[in-house]
Amino acid sequence: MIKIEGIVEQSDNRTQAILSWRRSATVDLRVEQDEQQRYLVLNGQRQSQMQLQHPASPTYPHLQLLLDWLANKPWQRLLQIGLGGGEFNRVLAARWPDCQVVTVEQEPLIIEAYQQFFRPQPHPNETLICADAMTFARDALVQPQRFEVIFIDIYPWPEQWQALMLALLQLRAENNWFCINLPAEPPAQWQQFWQQQPVKLVCYNVPGYLNQLWLGG
């Protein structure tokens, strides 16, 4: 028998447990675990995972590609749009402990799950903001806030993506790198849009996956 925040459920799989199961108007969120991994499951799909013995080790190849690309680039402030299970946050805290990481996530349940189940140790230089990306970008322009690295990792990809990209581009520091994890093929007018921007992006295919990394500066 597995107790799921007040819900009791029968399971024949002794190697996997449901640690939490919560719902909102837009999200069905479960936290599952087996002997080696902990998983964040959003709306029935595994969105991210964490190695229990090595929580700061990247498990998804697109993040490994991004980390290799960033390895020799100097930066102090990073903005991430989209949190998920916080795999990128854990690696950044281990490899760049003195740098500041600001993560924007619009779903409160995801932030709560990350803090409770996917952050073994708090990162003193990490800031979590519960807001939609466009609202954050508009507010950050007023303050103002600037970042050497901006990483967009959101799913599903927003319909008004062009307006969001234009807003985020204005948050770049003088020396900067712009990074996008695109969940599938680029949307219509993608190439035309980026040809008109000051940032020139290069596409990196992720072996074995449909998503693409677009990186540049």
N, C-alpha and C positions, 0 to 999 in steps of 0.2 A: 504494500500500500504506500502511495506517495501522497503527501500532503502538499497542496499547491495553494499557499496563502488562503487557507480556509476551505479549499476544495480537496476532496479525497478522490483519488483516481487509481484504478487497478492497472498494473503493468506487469507483463510477463518478461520484460527485458530487464534482467538484474544488473546489467552493466551500464544502464543509462537512467538518469533521474531527471525529473522536471523540478528545477529549483524554484522557479517562479513562473506564474502565468497571469498576465494582466491585460486588460482591454481598455481601449478608449474609443471615441467615435471613429477614429481613422486607423488605429493600430491594434493588431493582435500580437502581443509580445510574450514570448516564452524564453526562459533561460534553461538550457539543458546541459547535461554533463555526463561524460563517460569516464573511464579510468584515466584518460590522458588529456582530454580537451573539454573546454566549456564553450557553449555555443549560444549566440544570440539569434533567435528565430523570429523574423518579422513577417507577419501575414502568411505564415506557412513556409517561408523560405529561410534557409540558413544564411544570415547576412554577414556574420563574422564569427571568429573563434579565437580562443586563447589557449595556449599550451599551459597546463597546470604547473609543470615543473620549470618551464622557461617562459614566463608570461611576457617578457620583453623581446621575444624572438618573433620576427615576422613570419606569417604563415601563408599569405597570399602573394603570388608572384608580382602583381602590379605594384605592391608596396615595396618589394625588394628592388624592383627596377627604379622606383622613385628614390629610394634611400641611396642606392648606388649613384644615381645622378646628382643627388644633393651632397654627397660625401665631402667633396672638396670646395664647396661653395660657402663663403662666409655669410652668416646671417645671425640676427639677434631676436627678431620678432617674426613669428609665423602665424598666419591666419588659416584656419581650416573650416570649410563649410561642409557640415555633415559629420556626425560623430560615430554612429554605428556602435560597435563593441569597443571602440577606443584602441584598436591595435596600433594605429599610427601614433597615438598619444603615448602609449607605453614605450614604444621604441624611441621616440624623441626624448622622453624623460631619462632613458638610460644612456643614450648616446650624446645628447646635447643638454645636460642637466642645468646649465646656466642660461639657456635661451628661454624666451617667453613664447608660450603657445596659447593662442586664443581660438577656441572652438565654438562655432555657432551651430546649434541644433534646435529645430523648431518643435520637436516632440518631447514633452516633459518625461514621459515614461522611459524613453531611451536614455536620457541623462541620468535618471534614477537607477536604471539597471546598470549602467556603466559604473556609477559610484559605488553601488552595493556589490556587484559581482565581477566586474572586469577591471578594477583598479586596486591591485593588491597593496600599493603604497601611494599615498597622495603625492602629487607633484606640486611643490610650492610655487613654481612658475607657470602653472596651468590655470587658465581662466575659462570657465564654461558659461556660455550665454544662451539662454532659452529665448529664441526669436527666429522669425523667418529671415532668410538671407537678405532680401531686399530691404527690409526695415532696418536691419543692422547696418548695411552698407550706407544707407542714407544718413543714419545717425552718426556713423563713424566719420563721415565727411565733415560734419560740423565740429567735431571735437578738437582737432582732427587726429585720426589714427593712421599710421603708415606701417607697412609690413614689407620685409625683404622677400618673404616667400608667401604666396597665396596658393592654397590647394583646395580645389573644388571636388568634392567626392559625395555626390548626392544622387539618390535614386528614389522615384523615377526622375528623369531629366525634366526640368521645368519647361512648360510651353513658352513662357516669356524669357527664354534664356538670354536673348540678346540684350535686353534691358539690364538683367542681372550682371552679365559680363561687363557691360559698360560701367556700371556702378562699382564693381570690384576693381576694375582697372584703375580707377581713380584713387584706390587705397595703396597703390604701390609706392614703396620707398624709392630713392634715387637709383640705388643698385638693387635689382629685384629679379625674381624668377616666378613665373606663372605656371601653374600645374593643374591639369584637369584629368580626372579619371572619368572617361566617357563610357557609360554602361553598354553601348552598342555602336552601330554605325552612326556617323555624324548626321545631325538633322539637316534639313534643307537650308541652303544658304550659309552653311558653315564656312566653307572655303572663302566665299565672297566677304563674309563678315570679318574674318581674321586678316585678310589681305589689306583691309582698311585700318587696322589697328597698329599701334606702335610696338606691340609685342609680336614676335614671330615664333610660332609654335611648330614643333616637329612631332610627327606621330610615331609612337612606339607601340607595336602590336604586342599583346601579352600572350605568350605561348599557351595554347590549350584553353583560352578564354575568349569571349566575344568582345570584352571591353578593350578600350584603347587608352593609352596615356598620351596626352598632348602636353609637351613640355617646351618651355622657352623663356626668353628674357629680353 
